[in-house]
């Protein structure tokens, strides 16, 4: 069927750490060292601290982080204030390499950062540095993410981020470091670049039911190449549903089976794509839901129809849906007559629509036409090793070796 309008959900997002200022030199920074009491020789590792940005740096992006490097100790606190003395909220990255402001800094404003490191036997080192951010750029790049605040999703929900301009390869690691995902309970996961404009995150296995997701897409003011800067930060807190709902669709027999927490709850006859418009076989998720919509294929070669449709659930960007199709009830369970969609009856479509979430896993098999990578949220249609190969950053061993869902 025809593709529904792809609107970028301007809401929330996503998770990791930046490269633009996460560094380790602090040339010209003010220094105050305090060493308390004599220490045994074994504890006399010199405590040193360097910070970035360099003192009196100017024209920095508002995505700037306070980079830190400590030898012989760890960062104890970071304080960032603007020229008015107003304190900026933020937090240290888990690896301690930089401190990340909770939101983009203000344009064309002077800031002072003070970092305190502590070592053995109450050693303290303090460094301060000042810098000024750039003027607001005219070239802002639109961004979006497909996780919305306060929503509930299925266990297969990826965190998809879209950037409305190609990101050069040499900048993708910096982008990925500004995408933050936290799950409660914690579950290992990773990012994969499906294209220069789209990067998606998934856990190694389906999300645990009831998981809380906190996402920040911290791209506001981040350099994205060709003189463009990210338009804004986006954040969202969402939940995974309390039940694991999974749909399995087969060509032979022509059925849709619904599983809840591993138990078969309903079987429905279906009609899939006809020979010249076959349905895709593969591992997908429900991407969008519309109780009432219109499929309009005028202008698409070989198709020319306008059809109102009820209880439509999108599976691919190419226009494959599960939806009510009262016109094909006689063929459902027997013949494939659709334009690629999964046709079911009105009662079955209404029943299913009331029980699914965006992000519920859907598997279609036996059609002979494999699902194309990136035609929808195809994160689960890849092996874990192939998915990890699409990361712009090194993948930790704990994530690489995690038990993973394999198609």
C-alpha positions as CSV (number, residue, x, y, z in Angstrom):
1,X,0.0,0.0,0.0
2,X,1.1,3.6,-0.2
3,X,3.4,5.0,2.3
4,X,1.9,7.1,5.2
5,X,3.3,10.5,5.9
6,X,6.6,10.1,7.7
7,X,6.5,12.8,10.4
8,X,9.5,13.0,12.6
9,X,8.4,12.9,16.2
10,X,10.0,16.0,17.6
11,X,10.3,14.7,21.0
12,X,12.8,12.8,22.8
13,X,16.1,11.4,22.8
14,X,19.0,9.5,22.8
15,X,22.6,8.5,24.4
16,X,26.4,8.3,24.7
17,X,29.2,11.0,25.0
18,X,30.8,13.8,22.7
19,X,34.1,14.2,21.0
20,X,34.2,17.9,20.4
21,X,35.5,18.8,23.8
22,X,36.0,15.6,25.6
23,X,39.7,16.0,25.7
24,X,42.6,16.2,28.0
25,X,44.7,19.4,27.8
26,X,44.1,22.5,29.9
27,X,46.7,25.0,28.6
28,X,46.6,28.2,30.5
29,X,44.1,27.0,33.1
30,X,44.3,28.4,36.6
31,X,45.5,25.9,39.2
32,X,45.3,25.3,42.9
33,X,46.8,22.2,44.5
34,X,46.4,21.0,48.0
35,X,48.2,18.0,49.4
36,X,47.3,17.0,53.0
37,X,49.7,14.9,55.2
38,X,52.6,12.6,54.4
39,X,51.9,9.5,52.4
40,X,53.7,6.2,52.1
41,X,55.8,5.8,49.0
42,X,53.2,3.4,47.5
43,X,50.6,6.1,47.7
44,X,52.7,8.9,46.2
45,X,51.5,8.6,42.6
46,X,51.5,12.3,41.5
47,X,48.0,13.6,41.2
48,X,47.5,15.6,38.0
49,X,44.5,17.1,36.3
50,X,44.0,18.6,32.9
51,X,40.8,20.1,31.5
52,X,39.3,21.4,28.3
53,X,38.4,23.7,26.7
54,X,41.6,25.6,26.7
55,X,41.5,28.8,28.7
56,X,40.0,31.8,26.8
57,X,38.8,29.7,23.9
58,X,36.2,31.4,21.8
59,X,33.5,30.5,19.2
60,X,32.9,27.1,20.8
61,X,29.7,25.1,20.0
62,X,27.0,25.1,22.6
63,X,27.4,21.3,22.8
64,X,30.8,21.8,24.4
65,X,31.6,19.5,27.3
66,X,34.1,20.0,30.1
67,X,36.8,17.5,29.2
68,X,38.9,16.0,32.0
69,X,41.9,13.8,32.4
70,X,43.1,12.7,35.8
71,X,46.3,10.7,36.7
72,X,46.5,9.3,40.2
73,X,43.0,10.0,41.2
74,X,39.5,10.8,40.0
75,X,37.2,13.8,39.4
76,X,35.4,14.8,42.6
77,X,33.3,17.7,41.3
78,X,32.7,20.0,38.3
79,X,31.2,23.4,38.6
80,X,30.2,25.4,35.5
81,X,28.8,29.0,35.8
82,X,28.0,31.6,33.2
83,X,29.1,35.3,33.3
84,X,26.2,36.1,35.7
85,X,27.3,33.4,38.1
86,X,24.4,31.2,37.3
87,X,25.3,27.5,37.7
88,X,24.8,25.0,34.8
89,X,23.5,21.6,35.7
90,X,25.2,18.5,34.2
91,X,26.8,15.2,35.0
92,X,30.1,13.3,34.5
93,X,30.2,10.6,31.9
94,X,30.6,7.1,33.4
95,X,34.2,6.8,32.1
96,X,35.1,10.2,33.6
97,X,36.4,11.7,30.3
98,X,34.1,14.7,30.3
99,X,31.3,16.5,32.1
100,X,28.1,16.9,30.0
101,X,25.8,19.9,30.6
102,X,22.2,18.9,31.0
103,X,21.1,21.1,28.1
104,X,22.8,23.1,25.4
105,X,24.8,26.1,26.6
106,X,23.6,29.6,25.6
107,X,25.0,31.2,22.4
108,X,27.6,33.9,22.6
109,X,28.1,33.6,26.4
110,X,31.2,33.3,28.6
111,X,31.5,30.4,31.0
112,X,33.9,29.4,33.7
113,X,34.5,25.7,34.6
114,X,36.1,24.6,37.8
115,X,37.1,20.9,38.2
116,X,38.3,19.3,41.4
117,X,40.1,15.9,41.4
118,X,41.0,13.8,44.5
119,X,43.8,11.3,45.0
120,X,45.1,9.1,47.7
121,X,45.5,10.5,51.2
122,X,43.2,13.4,50.6
123,X,45.2,15.0,47.8
124,X,43.2,17.6,45.9
125,X,43.9,19.4,42.6
126,X,41.7,22.2,41.3
127,X,41.7,23.6,37.8
128,X,39.6,26.4,36.3
129,X,39.2,27.5,32.7
130,X,37.1,30.0,30.9
131,X,35.6,30.0,27.4
132,X,33.1,31.7,25.2
133,X,30.5,30.0,23.0
134,X,29.8,30.9,19.3
135,X,27.1,33.2,18.0
136,X,23.9,31.5,17.0
137,X,24.4,29.9,13.6
138,X,22.0,30.5,10.7
139,X,22.5,26.9,9.3
140,X,20.4,24.7,11.6
141,X,19.9,21.1,10.7
142,X,16.6,19.4,11.6
143,X,16.6,16.3,13.8
144,X,14.0,14.0,15.3
145,X,13.5,10.8,17.1
146,X,10.8,8.2,17.2
147,X,10.4,7.8,20.9
148,X,7.8,10.1,22.6
149,X,7.6,11.1,26.2
150,X,5.1,9.3,28.3
151,X,4.3,6.6,25.7
152,X,4.3,2.8,26.1
153,X,6.0,0.6,23.5
154,X,6.4,-3.0,22.6
155,X,9.5,-5.1,23.5
156,X,11.0,-4.7,20.1
157,X,11.0,-0.9,20.0
158,X,14.2,0.6,18.7
159,X,15.3,4.1,19.5
160,X,15.5,5.7,16.0
161,X,17.1,9.1,15.4
162,X,16.9,10.9,12.1
163,X,19.0,13.9,10.9
164,X,17.8,15.8,7.9
165,X,21.1,16.0,6.3
166,X,23.9,13.5,5.6
167,X,26.4,13.3,8.5
168,X,29.9,12.8,7.2
169,X,31.6,9.6,8.3
170,X,34.2,11.5,10.3
171,X,31.5,13.1,12.5
172,X,29.3,10.1,13.2
173,X,31.2,9.1,16.3
174,X,30.7,12.6,17.7
175,X,27.0,12.3,17.0
176,X,26.8,8.9,18.5
177,X,28.5,10.1,21.7
178,X,25.7,12.6,22.1
179,X,23.0,10.0,22.1
180,X,22.1,8.8,25.6
181,X,20.0,5.8,26.5
182,X,19.3,4.6,30.0
183,X,17.2,1.5,30.7
184,X,15.8,0.4,34.1
185,X,16.6,-2.4,34.6
186,X,19.9,-2.0,32.8
187,X,20.1,-4.0,29.5
188,X,23.1,-4.0,27.1
189,X,22.5,-2.3,23.7
190,X,24.2,-0.6,20.8
191,X,23.8,1.9,17.9
192,X,23.8,1.1,14.2
193,X,24.0,3.6,11.3
194,X,21.5,2.5,8.7
195,X,22.3,5.5,6.5
196,X,24.2,8.9,6.8
197,X,20.9,10.3,8.1
198,X,19.6,7.5,10.4
199,X,21.0,5.8,13.4
200,X,19.1,3.3,15.6
201,X,19.6,1.7,19.0
202,X,18.4,-1.7,20.2
203,X,19.1,-3.9,23.1
204,X,20.9,-7.3,22.6
205,X,17.6,-9.1,23.2
206,X,14.0,-7.7,23.3
207,X,13.4,-5.2,26.1
208,X,12.2,-6.7,29.4
209,X,8.5,-6.0,29.9
210,X,8.0,-3.0,32.2
211,X,11.4,-1.5,31.3
212,X,11.7,2.3,31.9
213,X,13.6,4.1,29.1
214,X,15.2,7.5,29.5
215,X,16.5,9.0,26.3
216,X,18.4,12.2,25.4
217,X,19.3,13.1,21.8
218,X,21.8,15.9,22.7
219,X,22.4,17.3,19.2
220,X,21.5,20.9,19.9
221,X,24.3,23.0,18.6
222,X,26.5,20.0,17.7
223,X,28.5,20.5,14.5
224,X,27.0,18.1,11.8
225,X,29.2,19.0,8.9
226,X,29.0,21.4,5.9
227,X,28.6,24.3,8.3
228,X,25.4,22.9,9.8
229,X,24.6,22.5,13.5
230,X,21.9,20.4,15.3
231,X,18.7,22.3,15.9
232,X,17.9,21.2,19.4
233,X,18.1,18.6,22.2
234,X,15.2,16.2,22.5
235,X,14.4,14.0,25.6
236,X,11.9,11.4,26.4
237,X,10.9,9.0,29.2
238,X,8.9,6.0,28.0
239,X,8.0,2.5,29.1
240,X,7.9,-0.9,27.6
241,X,4.5,-2.6,28.1
242,X,3.9,-5.1,30.8
243,X,3.3,-8.0,28.3
244,X,5.4,-9.4,25.5
245,X,3.2,-9.3,22.5
246,X,4.5,-10.9,19.3
247,X,2.9,-11.5,15.9
248,X,3.9,-14.3,13.6
249,X,2.6,-14.3,10.0
250,X,3.1,-17.2,7.6
251,X,2.3,-17.6,3.9
252,X,1.6,-21.4,4.3
253,X,-0.7,-21.7,6.1
254,X,-2.0,-18.1,5.5
255,X,-2.3,-17.2,9.1
256,X,-1.5,-14.5,11.6
257,X,-0.8,-15.9,15.1
258,X,-0.8,-13.6,18.2
259,X,1.4,-14.6,21.2
260,X,1.2,-13.0,24.6
261,X,4.1,-13.8,26.9
262,X,4.9,-16.8,24.7
263,X,1.3,-18.2,24.8
264,X,-0.8,-18.4,21.6
265,X,-3.9,-16.2,22.1
266,X,-5.5,-15.9,18.7
267,X,-5.1,-17.2,15.1
268,X,-6.4,-15.2,12.1
269,X,-6.6,-16.0,8.4
270,X,-4.8,-13.6,6.2
271,X,-4.3,-12.6,2.6
272,X,-0.8,-11.4,1.7
273,X,0.8,-9.7,-1.3
274,X,-0.1,-11.1,-4.8
275,X,2.6,-12.4,-7.1
276,X,3.5,-9.0,-8.6
277,X,3.4,-7.3,-5.2
278,X,4.7,-9.8,-2.7
279,X,4.8,-9.1,1.1
280,X,8.3,-8.9,2.6
281,X,9.6,-11.8,4.8
282,X,11.6,-10.9,7.8
283,X,11.7,-9.6,11.3
284,X,10.0,-6.2,11.8
285,X,8.2,-4.2,14.4
286,X,5.0,-2.2,14.3
287,X,6.0,1.3,13.4
288,X,2.8,3.3,13.5
289,X,-0.9,2.8,14.1
290,X,-3.9,4.6,12.6
291,X,-7.5,3.7,13.5
292,X,-8.7,5.4,10.2
293,X,-6.6,6.4,7.2
294,X,-6.6,6.6,3.5
295,X,-4.3,4.7,1.1
296,X,-3.8,6.9,-2.0
297,X,-1.6,5.3,-4.7
298,X,-2.3,7.8,-7.4
299,X,1.0,8.7,-9.1
300,X,2.7,5.4,-8.2
301,X,3.5,3.4,-11.4
302,X,1.2,0.4,-11.8
303,X,-1.2,1.5,-9.1
304,X,-4.1,4.0,-9.1
305,X,-6.5,3.8,-6.3
306,X,-7.8,5.6,-3.2
307,X,-9.1,3.4,-0.4
308,X,-10.2,4.2,3.2
309,X,-8.7,1.7,5.6
310,X,-9.4,1.0,9.3
311,X,-7.1,-0.3,12.0
312,X,-3.9,0.1,9.9
313,X,-0.5,-0.9,11.5
314,X,2.6,0.0,9.5
315,X,5.4,-2.5,9.1
316,X,7.7,-0.9,6.5
317,X,8.5,2.4,5.0
318,X,7.6,0.9,1.6
319,X,4.0,0.8,2.5
320,X,3.3,-2.7,4.0
321,X,0.6,-2.7,6.7
322,X,-1.6,-5.0,8.7
323,X,-5.1,-3.7,8.2
324,X,-8.8,-4.5,7.9
325,X,-9.7,-5.6,4.4
326,X,-13.4,-6.6,4.3
327,X,-13.1,-6.8,0.5
328,X,-10.8,-9.8,0.6
329,X,-12.4,-11.8,3.4
330,X,-13.3,-14.6,1.0
331,X,-9.6,-14.9,0.0
332,X,-8.2,-14.7,3.5
333,X,-6.6,-18.0,4.5
334,X,-6.7,-19.1,0.8
335,X,-5.3,-16.7,-1.7
336,X,-2.9,-13.8,-1.8
337,X,-4.6,-10.8,-3.4
338,X,-3.2,-7.7,-1.6
339,X,-0.7,-5.1,-2.8
340,X,1.8,-6.3,-0.2
341,X,-0.2,-5.7,3.0
342,X,-1.4,-8.2,5.5
343,X,-5.2,-8.3,5.0
344,X,-7.4,-9.4,7.9
345,X,-11.1,-9.2,8.6
346,X,-12.7,-6.2,10.3
347,X,-13.3,-8.0,13.6
348,X,-9.8,-9.4,13.7
349,X,-8.3,-6.0,12.8
350,X,-10.2,-4.3,15.6
351,X,-9.3,-7.0,18.1
352,X,-5.6,-6.8,17.2
353,X,-5.4,-3.0,17.1
354,X,-6.7,-2.8,20.6
355,X,-3.9,-5.1,21.9
356,X,-0.8,-4.0,20.2
357,X,1.8,-1.2,20.7
358,X,4.2,0.5,18.4
359,X,7.4,-1.6,18.8
360,X,5.7,-5.0,19.0
361,X,7.8,-7.6,17.1
362,X,6.3,-9.0,13.8
363,X,7.8,-11.9,11.8
364,X,6.6,-12.6,8.3
365,X,7.8,-15.8,6.6
366,X,7.4,-17.9,3.5
367,X,6.8,-15.1,0.9
368,X,10.0,-15.6,-1.0
369,X,10.8,-11.9,-0.9
370,X,13.3,-10.9,1.8
371,X,12.9,-7.7,3.8
372,X,15.3,-5.0,2.6
373,X,17.6,-3.6,5.2
374,X,16.3,-0.2,6.4
375,X,12.9,-0.7,4.9
376,X,11.3,0.0,8.2
377,X,12.8,-0.6,11.6
378,X,14.8,-3.7,10.6
379,X,17.1,-3.8,13.7
380,X,15.9,-7.3,14.5
381,X,16.4,-8.6,11.0
382,X,20.2,-8.6,11.5
383,X,22.6,-10.8,13.4
384,X,24.0,-9.1,16.5
385,X,27.5,-9.0,15.0
386,X,26.2,-7.3,11.8
387,X,24.3,-4.8,13.9
388,X,27.3,-4.0,16.0
389,X,29.4,-3.5,12.8
390,X,27.3,-0.4,12.1
391,X,28.5,1.4,15.2
392,X,30.7,4.5,14.7
393,X,32.3,3.9,18.1
394,X,34.1,0.8,19.6
395,X,31.7,-1.6,21.2
396,X,32.5,-2.7,24.8
397,X,33.2,-6.4,25.3
398,X,30.2,-6.6,27.7
399,X,27.9,-5.5,24.9
400,X,29.6,-7.4,22.1
401,X,29.5,-10.7,24.1
402,X,26.0,-10.3,25.4
403,X,23.4,-13.0,24.8
404,X,21.5,-11.6,21.8
405,X,18.4,-12.2,19.7
406,X,19.4,-13.8,16.3
407,X,16.9,-13.8,13.4
